[in-house]
Amino acid sequence: METATKTKEIKPDLYFCDSPGMVYLLSRRDISKAKRKTIRELQKLDYTYNLKIPFFYALWIGSAILFLNTQSIWLHIPLYFLMTCSMVGLSILMHESNHNLLFKNKHLNRWTGFICGFPSLVAVSAYRTLHLAHHANTGTHHDPDNMENAVPKSIPMVIFFYIFLFVGAYLYLFHLMIKSIQLADQKMRRQIITEYLLIVSIFTALFWFLPFYIMLHCWLIPLIIAAQLTNVRGLAEHGLTTGDNAFTETRTVLSNRFVSFMMSNLNYHLDHHLFPGVPWYNLPKLHAILQDEYKAAGSSVYTSYTAFLVDFFKVSMTGYIPDVRLIPEHLREDVCG
């Protein structure tokens, strides 16, 4: 890498690596001017990709209608999965709206984000309040999304990770509501309260006019499954990483094309954190551009969520160590020499 000589060499603390080699402590400034120029081109918005929003709603509604008109459990299981994928996909596009990556118009961004977020009980203004602070303070004590800060010292961190893996999304919904109101200014606080009142009103009407059977199978059960998938994604994004370094404080999980499509490439999470102004459809291109930097910094890039979970469970049996980073085996071989 052409700028690596200007950066600090460090010997990282890594799981499953007794004798780590040297890697570079990089920042965004170490990315060459030519690459940064190319990355700026990737920040241009293409509104045609917003058609994914009606696609996810159509997939959800179509799967729900088919579910309600069939009796076969062998068909119901994949239909649950498709409804779940739709809810996860919509919530991630809500995330895009917080970075103004759906539309340039802030009002259109907000209300499109609301349309994407309310099925998951997320008020977009609440999420925006916490999420922008999360990007500005990733992994620090000022990061409102760093749930590790709230863990009492009497609870082993590895136990917290298991709690997060199973109930993290539910805890986050309450955390989001309370913390966002605390952090927001008066104008944003009004927006947050307005949106939560709208969400309550929408679901009150849905439960009033629709039979509980429909709400149970077409919303609540997919929501619960979506929460579990979100827990895995959240743990993979920031669990067992090293803070105070833009190239190591979060993780990318490449996975397969289906997962990347349904998640709108948010699995390219390291790439997103480095350049949050790049819309979801250009994140794979960004990832390809930064390969040299990732290798030099020893960034954590997994090829699948299964591989990450296997390593996570190995760590839980070996013992959690604060500020020690987990990277996949094929990268450990390079870093450990």
Protein Blocks (a to p, Z undefined) as FASTA:
>chain_A
ZZlmmpccdddddehiabacddddddfklpcfklmmmmmmmmpccfklmmmmmmmmmmmm
mmmmmmmmccbfklmmmmmmmmmmmmmmmmmmmmmmmnopmbmblklmmmmmmmmmmmno
pafklmmmmmmmmmmmgoiaklmklmklmpcfklcfklmmmmmmmmmmmmmmmmmmmmmm
mmpcfklmmmmmmmmmmmmmmmmmmmmmpcfklmmmmmmmmmmmmmmmmmmmmmmmmgop
aehilklmpccdfkjmklmmmnnomlmmmlmmmmmmbcfklmmmmmmmmmmmmmmnopac
dfbfklmmmmmmmmmmnopcehiacddfklmmmmnZZ
